[in-house]
């Protein structure tokens, strides 16, 4: 059973989501406003947030940004559920850190399958207890924590998953499409630009350890083969 926070201002849709999530065995928290939703997330620490973009007080994008910027909620996966289905809206959602994007109207059955997939990925990413040391970089997979030169670096859930995915495939080139599928778990027809955005943010946060992530022009990215002599970021 998971604790799921639904931030949705349409009463009828709230009721549908509440009923189906409870039928699946989950605990459900409901909010019709963005500000209240952020406070609930900080207080209750749900396992997943279902977020509408068009809310009466603040926008869903502001809610997503607030959740990603707070140390207490940045590891909580956010699934956007919105009537705004243009590509630019989905790109913005993913670039803000959403792990999935469902466009209204939607199939309840499909939504429930997506919820289970997100929860399963979040659980599997937290099952490992490895502590990885690679040059100036240390990763604690079980605790979702990262250090560079012994100084802790705060990463969002997606940034952490991206770093681990690149490290685990070190020396092998990862295409943007493969990263979208493996880290985001989304339809690759959406866009690959969001991968570049997250890689840039990840590199910036990792400071000199960001040099371990190399760009392979026209293909994607790879993690350095050796921590001793970081290669150029472009290859």
C-alpha positions, 0 to 999 in steps of 0.5 A, a space after each residue: 500500500 502506498 500513500 498518494 496525494 491527489 492535488 486536483 480541484 475538480 470534485 468529480 475527478 477527485 472522487 474518481 481518483 479517490 475511489 479507484 486508488 482506495 480500491 487498489 489498496 492505497 491511502 489517499 490524501 486529497 487537496 483542491 489547491 496547490 498551496 495546501 497540496 505543498 503543505 500536505 506533501 511536506 507534512 505527510 510525505 506521500 509516496 506519489 503525488 498526482 498533480 493537476 496543472 490548472 489549480 485555483 490558487 497557484 499553478 501546478 508548475 509552481 507546485 512541482 517546482 516547490 516540491 522539487 526545491 524542498 529537501 523534504 519532498 524532492 525525492 517524491 515522484 510527481 505524476 502530472 494529470 492535466 488537460 493541457 496536452 500540448 508538447 510544450 506543456 509536457 516538456 515543461 512538466 518533465 523538465 520540472 522533474 515530473 516522472 510521468 504525464 497523463 493527459 485528460 481525458 484518460 482511461 482510469 485503467 491506464 492511469 492505475 497501471 501508470 501509478 503502479 509502474 511509477 511506484 514500482 520504479 520508485 521502490 526498486 530504486 530504493 531497494 539497493 544498499 550499495 555505496 559507490 565511490 568513484 574518484 571525488 564522487 560518492 553515491 549511497 543508493 539506499 539513502 539516495 544521497 550523493 557527495 562530491 569531495 565529501 560535501 553533500 549534493 542535493 539532487 532531485 529524484 530524477 537527477 539521482 536516477 539519471 546519475 545512477 543509470 549513467 554510472 551503471 552503464 559506464 564506458 557504454 554510450 547511452 542514447 537519449 532515447 534509452 535514457 528516456 525509456 530507462 530513467 523516465 519510463 516514458 514514450 520516447 516520441 515526446 522529446 529528447 530535449 528534456 534529457 539534455 536539460 537534466 544532464 546539464 543541471 546534474 553536471 552543474 550540481 556535481 561541480 568537478 564530478 560533472 566531468 565524469 558525464 561525457 557527451 557523445 555528439 549526435 548520440 547521447 552520453 556516457 560515464 567516464 571509464 576512469 575517475 583518475 583522468 576525467 575525459 572531456 565532456 564532449 567526445 
